Amino acid sequence: MPAGGRAGSLKDPDVAELFFKDDPEKLFSDLREIGHGSFGAARDVRNSEVVAIKKMSYSGKQSNEVGQVQYSQKWQDIIKEVRFLQKLRHPNTIQYRGCYLREHTAWLVMEYCLGSASDLLEVHKKPLQEVEIAAVTHGALQGLAYLHSHNMIHRYEQHRRCLGGEYYLHHLSLSWAVVLLEALAKAPV
């Protein structure tokens, strides 16, 4: 059987330990969509903390060309992402809070970041100062150095989810770096 077993199955103890058993709908209130897609923000009813929640659906079996049953690639991706997030332990990476399962949907709960690189530029309405660019870049590079020192790199590369109050690295991309370089180029000398 492939690693992770049947989609949503918690019979494998190594897989079961990745997920909390609680019902996420009872733990998180006021779930609101963040931008577009599967991310939302909610309040943890246990401590009133605002968290980010990524909902990922999974289900079903598929057959490969040899006729062997393979379990949902989506389920395998969820297991892989949870294991990756559990390893992150650095002030410049997103903090993982846990994962819950409900009705063929995994709820990945993470620290909520108040903004992104593009939000920073939009709010500023003027080019960033070199010292501001340096602070953002320094924080992102510290997170990147941490990931690389642990032989990790995130497969999703979107700048929109990159920064929080202390400049966290969750997703880094060339496009994000281009945004910063463009801001630097427009900055008054």
N, C-alpha and C positions, 0 to 999 in steps of 0.2 A: 504494500500500500504506500502511496506517496506520502512524503512528510506532510503532516497536518491533517491527514485522513479526510473523511467525508466533510463537505462544506458545512461549517457550523457545528461539527461534532466536537464534543469536549471529552471524548473517551480517552484520548491520548493525554496522560498527565502533563507532558511537556507543553502541550497546546493549551490545556485547561488552565494552567497556572498563568497564562498570558492575560486572562480575562477576569474581571470582577463579576460576581454572580448577581449583584444588585440590579434592579430595574432602573435604567437610566432616566426614564420618564418620571420617576418618583424623586430622583436626585437632582435633576436640573430643571429649572423653571425659566419661563420667559425666553424660550429659544427663538432667536431671530437670525435671519439669513445675513451673512456678511458678503457683500458684493454678489457675485454670481457663482453658482456651483453648489458644492456639497458642504461648504463651511458655514457654521453658524456660531453665534455667541449666546451663552446662557449663564444663568446664575446658579451656582452650586448651593442648594438649600441647606446643606450642612454647615457652611461657613460664610455664605454670601459672596464668595469670590466669583468674579466674572471669568469664565473660561471659554476657550474656543473649542468647538466640537466639529469634527469631520465625520460625516456619516458615509459609510461605504457599504453598499448592498452586495450580497453574495448569494449564490444558490446553484443547485444543479450539478449534474455530471456531464462529461463530454467523453467521446471516444476518440482515440488517436488513430492514425492510419493503420496501425497494427491490430486495431480492434480492442486494445486494452482500455479499461475505464480510467479516466483521469478526473480528478476532482477539480472543481471550479478554480480556474486561474485567479479569479477575484479573491477567493478564500486564501489561496497561497500568497497573494500579494498583501493581504491584510496581515497574515502571520508574519511575513517578512518586514512589513512596516512597523508593526508593534515591537518586534525584536530589535529593530534599529533604534526606534525612539526610546526604548528602555535603557539603551546603552549611553544615551547623551547625559553627560554630567559636567556642564561648563556654564559659567555665567553668560557667555555669548552664544549659547544655543537655546532653542526653545525648550521649556520644561514640560515633560510628558507627565500627565496626571493619571492615566489609566485608560482601559478599554472595556467596554460593556457590549453585550450582545442582546439584541431585541428584534424579533420577527425578521430574520434574515438580513439584519443590518448591524454592522459594527459601528459603535460610537467611539471614536478616538478622541480623548479629551486631553487638551493641552493648555498651556499658559496662553492667555489672551494678550496679544500685543496691540497697542493703541494705534499704530500707524505703519506705514511702509515708506520706502524711498520715494515713490511717486507722490504719496500723501504729503511728505515733507516738502517737496518742491511746490506742490499745489498750494499749500498753506502759506508758504514763504512768499510766493508771488514775486520773487526776485532771485537772482543767482545766489547760491550759497557762498559764504565766505570760505576761504581756504582752510581756516581752522575748523569750520563745521564739516567740510568735506573730509578733512583729516580725521576727525573724531568718528564719523560714520565708517570710513574706510578702515580705521584702526580696529574698531569693534568687530566689523565683519571679517577682517583678516585674522583676528584672534580666534574667532569661531572656526574659520576655515583651517587654521593651523591645528586646532584641537582635533577636528575631524580627520585631517590627513595624518596626524601623529598616531591615530588609532585605526589607520587604514580604512577610513569611512569616507564616503561621498554620497550625497543624496541624489537620487535619480531624477527628482523633479527639480527643474531649474526655473523658478519663477521669482522675479524680483518683488512682486506685490506682497509676498508674505515674509519679507526679509527682516524688517526692523521693528523694534519695540523701543520702549523708553531708554533702555541701556544698549541699544543697537545689537540685537540678537541676530544670529545667523541661523536660519532654518532652511531657506532656499536661496541659493546664490546663482546668478546668471550673468552671462555676458551682457545681456540687455540692461541689467541693473548697473553694471559697471559703466556702460555707455551713458546712462542717465547721469551718473556722477561726473564722468568726464566732460559731458556737455555742459553741466552746471559750472564746472571749473573753468571751462573755456569761455563761458559768458561772464564770469566774475570780473568785476572791475579790477584793474591792475593798480 
